[in-house]
Amino acid sequence: MADTLSTATTERLTELLTPVVEQAGLFLEGVETTRAGRYSTVRVIVDLPDGPGDLDLDAVAEVTQTVSDALDEADPVKGQYTLEVTSPGAERELTTPRTFRRATGHQARLVTAGQTLTGTVRSADEETVTVEVDGSEQTIAYTDLLEARMVVVF
């Protein structure tokens, strides 16, 4: 059974890794830590800082080495652990203006109290997101959203 490591450890890792990831030109989306018996996993989630585009494998490989070096030097996790550096994934949750801007040009599913829309994110500012659904654009305030997630359409 896996347990989450302490909140203090996760906060310490976030403080340590934020400048390391930013120096590599990326954004630290989050740090997750779990323990299963004697072994721990440190999952570092990175993304592009803002706007549309794709995170390439070379950038992930470079930041993985940088993160690994920083963790080796600071030694913030007790015992053995596995380091995983990853992106938020293709069907990531959209929760902030930055994540909506990152979704520009991609399909997303947006849920409000009155409707569920699936369409292409056309733009996003600090208060609203504009989505094209069946050739028509709709602008929705973030405060009206109950849930939003990118979706992969085949």
Number of C-alpha atoms within 10 A of each C-alpha: 6 12 11 14 17 12 11 9 17 20 14 14 23 18 11 16 21 18 14 19 22 15 12 15 14 20 18 20 18 18 20 18 22 19 17 13 9 9 13 21 19 19 16 24 19 25 24 21 15 15 16 17 13 11 14 11 11 9 15 19 13 12 23 20 12 17 22 14 13 16 16 11 9 10 11 14 18 10 9 11 16 11 16 15 18 18 19 14 11 12 14 15 17 19 14 14 19 17 22 29 21 22 27 20 16 18 21 26 20 22 16 16 9 8 8 13 15 18 22 22 25 19 20 24 14 12 12 17 20 19 27 19 14 9 9 8 14 14 15 16 14 21 9 13 17 13 15 21 20 23 18 11 7 3
